[in-house]
């Protein structure tokens, strides 16, 4: 697929470049609590502005349900982007209306503008091709048919949406540096990775990870399980899990996985249990096969951390997606901290699969440079590893 270097080689000074970025950051009111995705977007933006392009960013934030919602305005993102770039970033008050046109028309060479949350327009996520096409046409009209499109929001390339897929069929389309690097890394994992190849999967529900578990088990040497979904596996083994998160309808499925791949699946041997789901709950470390009634497991225990760290430390390739426990509460963050440190300190080719895992690395104050790659797209990463075709990648490769 054509990439950013191809576009820069053609010359972009004075040319509008519409960039689909992933700026879906967590907010506490108007405060960004993790600006990792904003910082990840910088290299592509700076290459374009440095070459004199007029950069127009489209992005989404949260789930505003197809209508303007002040809780999901991109105002904090535009402000933070301006701070990081060291220059003013104009923000349109709408997606493709009069404010957007005014902001775009006012851009100088090397300038950056952000259109308002693209999901404020219901056509962005429509299942109807014609409706999505209308929004894509309106976006093209903003910048003119002489513009180029750069897809750099890896976190959304698994979605067939107007600003991800349909725009790439209407303008000369290029993969941004972020998308290109993400695809290259994931193809390394799905190709012939160095062994031992160990995958650590966390998260709350088995059902959310079942597709990728089934896809990975034949390929990996060990699949290490953490997070809330571990308790469904433990229950399938006949263990008491107390009041821990449990997907009763997945027990038969997990039992089959254990029967067929028990030599590869690794489960907690102890857990940090709490008497309620709260930061200040009473806690105790208990064996994973005998969690008391009225208590719930909220983190892996110290023996499990040691066991997981040994497996991860001896791996040549590691993919990690999903925290080991409720890392947002300090009392239940040590499991995630322990496995993250083990990955960071190993000599492996290590990939952190976006989402909560990437947030945990930053929240826990770990050195991001110790990991080979930190993905910006958890869902997209998992779908790629599952073997699904990602619409936003397929269209860039001319396969759409």
N, C-alpha and C positions, 0 to 999 in steps of 0.2 A: 504494500500500500504506500501511496505517496505520503511523505512526512513533512515536518516543519522545515527541515533543511532544503527540501525540494522547493517549497514555497519561497523561502528566503532567497534561494538562487534565482528565482524568477524576478525578484525585486518587488518590494511592497511599499516603498515610500509614497505617501499620499493615498494609498489604497486602503479601503475599509476591509478589515478582517473580523468576521464574526466568530467568536470563540465560545464554544460550549464548555464551561468549566464546572467543576464540582465544588461548590462553596457551601455545601449543606453542613454547617457547623453547629455544635450544641450551644444553646444560649441560656443564660440565667437572666431573665428580663431582656435588657439590651446589651448585656455583657457576654462576649464570646468566651466560653470556658475552655475551649481547645481550638486554636487557630491553625492546626496542622494542615487542613485542606486548603486554607488560604495561602499558606506558605508553599504548599506543593504546587500551586498554580503559578507561582511567580516566575520560574524559569522560562516558560513559554511566553508569558506576557512580556517579560523584559527583553527577550530576543526580538519580539515583534516591534515593541516600542523603540528599541535601540536601532532598528532598521527603518524607522519612520512610518510604520503602519498606524492607521487609525483603528484602535482596538475597541470592539464592542462586545461586552461579555453578556452571555445569557447563562442563568443558573437558577436553581430552585433552592428553597429552604423549607424543611418540614413538609407537612401535608395539609395545605390550606384548602383543599376540597374545591378547587376550580373557581375561587372567588377571592377578591382582596381581603386580607386579614392582617391587621397591624402586628399581630404576634409573630408573623413570618416575613416581615419586611426585610429587604436586603440592606437596609440602611446601616446596621452595625458592620456588615461585611464590607460595604463600600468604604466606610470610614477606616476600618482596619487595613484594607488593601492600600488605601492612600498613605497610611502611616508607613507601611512596609515598602512601598514604592518611592516614598519621599516626594510625592506630587499629588495634586488634587485629582480625585476620581469622581466624575459626575455620576449622579444616580437619577435615572428617570423615575417618574412617579407612576408610570404604567408600563405595560409590556410592549405594545405596538401602537399606542395612541399618540396624541399630539405632543405630550411631554417627551416620549421616546424619540420622536422625530426631531424635536428641538435640540435635545441633548446630542443626538447623533450628528445633526447638521453643524453643531458648534464645536465638534472635535477638530483639533489641529493635528498635524503630523506628529506622531509619537504620543498622542493623547489616549486616555483610557476612559471609557464610560461603561456603566453597568445598567442594564435594563432591569426593571422591577421583576420580582419573583415570577418566573415563567409559568409556574403552576397556579398563578392567579387567573390564568386563562384556561378554561376547561378544555380547550382544543388540544392543549399540550399532551395530555394523557388519554385522549379519546381513543377508543378502539376502532373508530370509523376512519378509514384512510383519507377520505375526502375532507373531514373536519380537521384532522391533523395537517393535511396539505394546505388548507386555508391559512392556518397560523404560520406555517413555513413560508408561504407566499408573502404574507404580511411582513415577516422578518426580512425577507429578501428585499422587499420594497423599501424598507428602512435604509438599507445600506447600498442598494443598487445592484444590478446584475453583474457589474464589474468586480464585485467583492469576492473574497475567498472565505471558505469555512474551515475552521480548525476544531477538530474534536479532541478535547483534552480533559473531559470529565469521565475518567474511567469508572467512577462509582455509578454511572447511569448507562453505560454501554450495553447492559443487558436488558434495557427497556426500549421498546419500539415507540419512541415519542417524537414529537414534532421537532424539537430543538436538538435531538440526538440523531435521529434516523432520516427524517424527511428533508431536513436542510441539506444533508449530504447528497441528496438526489437532485438538488436544484442549483447548487453552487460548486465550483471546483473544491473538492474536499481533501483534507490532509489530516493525518494523525499528529497530534501534539506530542511533545516529548514524554509527557506523563503516560499517555495511553500506549505509546510505543514501548516504553520501558516495562510497563505492567504486562503487556502481552508477551514480550520477550522472556520475562521472568517466569510467567506461568507456563509458557511452552517448555521451559527447562524442566519444570516439575512434571509435566505430562509426557515428556520425551523419555530421556534416559538419565534420570538423576543419579548422582553418586550415592553409594550405599555404605552403611545402612540409611534408609529413608524412613524417617519417623514423622508422623503427623500427630499433632496435639489439637483435639477439638474440644471446645467448651461450649458454653451457651446453655440456655434454659430447657429447650425442648428437643427431644430426639426427632420428632417429626420434621423440624426445620432443617436438620442435617442428614436425614435419612438418605437422600439422593447422593450426596457427596460421600457418605460413609460407604454405600454400596459400590460407588465408582472407585474409591481409593483402596478398599480392602484387598483387592487382587494385586495392587501395585506396590503397596508399602510393606516395610518389614515389621513395623509396630504402629498401632493406632491407639494413642493414649487418650483416655476420656476424662474430662473434668466438667465442672459446672453443674447446673441443675439436671442436665440430662443423664448424669451418671446414676442418679437414684432410680431411674426406670430400668437401667441395666442391672443394678443391684437387686431390685425387686424381682426381676426376671430370673435371678439366680436363687431366689427363695429367701433373700435376706429381709429383715425388718428395717424399714426406712422411716419409721415414725411418721411425722407430719411433713416430711420433705416433699419437694415438688415431684409429682409422679404423673406420668401419662399412662393411665391404666390401659388405654386402647392400643398402646405400643409395646406392651409386655410380650405378647406372642412374637412380634417381629424381632425384638431385641433378643429374645431367647433363641430364635433361629440363627441370628447373627453370632451369638455366643457358641452355639452348637457347631456352626460351620467354620468360624474363624477365631475360636477361643485362644489359639496359639498366638494370635497377633493383637487381640484386644487387651488393653491394660486398664484396670479399674482401680479406684482408690482403695487403700487398705485401712485408712482411718479418715475421719472427717471432724471438722469443727462444727459442733451442733449448737443451736441456739433455742431458747424457749419461746422466742417470737421473732418475727422479721423486723428488726429494728437495730439501729446503730449501737444502742446501749443495752441490748439484750444480754441476759446471762448466757454464758457459754461453757462448754466442756468438750474435750477431745475424746471421741469414742471410736471403737472399731467400726468399720463401715458395714459390718454384717449384723450390728445390733444397736441401731439408733433407737433410743427410748421413745415410747409413745409420748406425744405432746412436745417433742423436740424435732427440729428440722436441721438438716445439713446445709450450711451456707458457705462452706469452704472445704478444700481438701486439708487433711491433717499433716503434721510434721513428718511422720513416717512416709506418707505418700509423696510429699515434696521431695524427700531424699531419693525415693525410688524413681520418681519421674525425672529428677535432675540427673540421675545416673544414666538413664536411657537416653535422654536428650543430649547429655554431654558427650556420649560416644557416637552420636549420629554424624553422618557426613552431609545429609540434607534434612532440613526441618521445615515443615509448614505448620504454622500455629494460627488457629482461628478460634476465638472465644475465650473469655476469662475462666479461670479455674474456680472462682467463687464470686461472691458479691463484693467485688473489689472497691466499690464506691463507699462501703463502710470499712473504716480502718481495722476493725476487729476481724474482718473476713477478707483482708487483702493479701495476707502473707502467702497464701497458696499461689496466687497469680504472680506476686513478686518473685517467689522462689523459682517457678518454672521459667519466668521471663529472664531472670538472671542466668539460669542454666543455659538457655538458648544463647543469650548475649555473650557468655563467657566461653562457649564452645567454638571449635574451629569449623563449624558446619556452614554450608550455604543456607542461610536462614531467612525465611520469608514470613513476615507477620501479615496475616490476611485481613487487614483493614478493620473497620467497625470498632467494636468495643476493645478488641485486642490492641489496636493502634492507640486508642484513647488511654488504655491502661498503661502502656509504655510511657506515655507523657505524664499521666496523672501520678504515677509512682516515681517519677523523676529519674527514669532510666535513660542511659545514653543511647539515643536513636542511632548513632553511628556504629554501634556494636552489632547491629543487625544488617544483614546483606540488603534487605529490601523491606520497606514497610508500605503495604498497599493502602490506597485510599478508598478502595471499593470492596467491602466485605462480601456483599451479595454477588457482585460481578465476579469476584475471585472464585467463590464457591461454585457458581454456575459454570465457569470456565473449566474448573477441575472436574466437575461432574460430566463434562463432555458436551454441554449444551452449546448451541451456536448463539453467539451474542449479536443481536441485530446491529448494534452500533459499530461493531468490528467488521461484520460481514459487508456492510454498505461501503466501508472504507476500502475493503479488498475487492470491491466490484462483484460481490457474490449475492447482492440483494436484487 
